Amino acid sequence: MKKIFLSLLCLGFVITSCNNDDDTVIEEEVIETPEEEEVIVDIEVQNFFWQTLNLYYFWQGDVPDLADDRFDTQIAYDEYLNENDDPVDLLENKLLFSEDRFTFYSDDYTELVNSSAGVSKSNGLQFGLGRISGTDEVFGFVEYIVKNSNASGQDIKRGDLFIGVDGQTLFSNRENPADNNLDLLFGDNDTYSLNMAEIVDGGITPSDRKVTLTKSEGLVEDPIHVSKVITSGDKKIGYLMYNQFVSGSENALNAVFSDFIAQGVNDLVLDLRYNPGGRGSTAAVLSSLIKGTNTSDLLYKTVYNAKLQAEFGSSTENYFVSTTGTFDGNANAPLNTLNLNRVYIIAAEGSASASELVMVGLAPYINVVHIGGTTVGKNQGSVLFVDDPEGGNVYDAERVENINPNVQWGLQPIISQVENSAGFTDYVDGLVPDIELPEDITNLGVLGNENEPLLARAIQEITGVSGKSNFEVLLPANVVSSSKLYNPRNTVLLLNNSIPITKIPVTEKK
């Protein structure tokens, strides 16, 4: 534990006493003497935050309190941390850059580890949230339900609507979105009842139906939600809905593409509409399964702050790959690539980070046809850090015994910006679709069914044959948040494998 030593000065005083023999007054002066008392102030979390951000943070040069010359001495540094006794307040108000939308943290780093692995405390209901026109009231609509979850055993399905929780109507102030009661959905209450609704005369109307759901620890979502082959005329169309870039899912992705090849697939619809991101290494595998395995083709670069850039010498380059790799149990198997020159990607307001990276990374090499809506716009990468100075503070599952037992926090700051092989990096406002088609809450359809509107539109684009649907949207979802987007830790591009940490150990500030 870091300690602050404060010198406490004892006050001088005079003791007066009388001699009984001659009544002479004798004054004894007690000389004041300094005493040093050890006052222990716990600033280890603050120290971990500052050291990590000073070295890695993408905007380190833009935050005055993170400057290398901010403190002249160790004492000045310790006093600064001591003055900021609330580590979260220090982080939020002094150490993070004003334009940073995606840095997050937890006082238990294992929560962040589980989140990136697709493990969570959840009831399995994935939903979007929209605002009822002209009001502050919020409605929810079910996007999909995680298999083998609590919700999968309840009377609730994709397309169902709700407007309240435990009898309270959901709201979010249009002028001040922070003023809301959405914690009814995202708070600590493990069990709640949804007040359901339905479409009546083109509007959302409360119903008498209630659905009670309970969150459970350790729910693991299979990121491959749907995979199938659709035959339309002379076309064999592979359809893959992939909902999170989870390390360890590469073997399963490779098996899907092996099946696509076996069935003669010559076109692919990749559905990322509900995929908020994940591992950059997994994005490289998926991109290579689509485009090809030429390992000399650059997928993307990562650009760091000036300090790290000088250390690395150049941008870290990430290429297309030829195998599944060996991370998290993968077999390092050769990839079953389709070698396509065109891919149809469904992406919208819930698509972020690694999803956008696949789209941007493929674009210089093949034709990417984007169907749906404008994506989140996260062109940045992050890494999970823990208090392990000898390991560069980068989380490593093999070094958990080296993590400071007094600091179990996890910090996931933005450390880089990504750009593709053509130098394109500016998509902070999101990727705009080539074919705009929002989801219609009056007709969400069944995921993977060729009549589901967004998939049907992709099939029409592939075959050139117009179907029965005119794709008119009666009530667009207009998503303002969702069960995934509400928590910024979900919209990550994880770059743990991109930092040569052996070159940059974290040292104490002097």
Secondary structure, 3 states (H helix, E strand, C coil): CCCEEEEEECCCEEEEEECCCCCCEEEEEECCCEEEEEECCCCHHHHHHHHHHHHHCCCHHHCHHHCCCCCCCHHHHHHHHHHCCCHHHHHHHHHCCCCCCCCEEECCHHHHHHHHCCEEEECCEEEEEEECCCCCEEEEEEEEECCCCCHHHCCCCCCCEEEEECCEECEECCCCCCCECCHHHHCCCCEEEEEEEEEECCEEEEEEEEEEEECEEEEECCCEEEEEEEEECCEEEEEEEECCECCCCHHHHHHHHHHHHHCCCCEEEEECCCCCCEEHHHHHHHHHHHHCCCCCCEEEEEECCHHHHHHHCCCEEEECCCECCCHHHCCCCECCCCCCCEEEEEECCCCCCHHHHHHHHHCCCCEEEEEECCCCCCCEEECCECCCHHHCCECCHHHHHHCCCCCCCEEECEEEEEEECCCCCCCCCCCCCCEECCCECCCCCCCCCCCCHHHHHHHHHHHCCCCCCCCCCCCECCCCEECCCCCHHHCCEECHHHCCHHHCCCCCCC
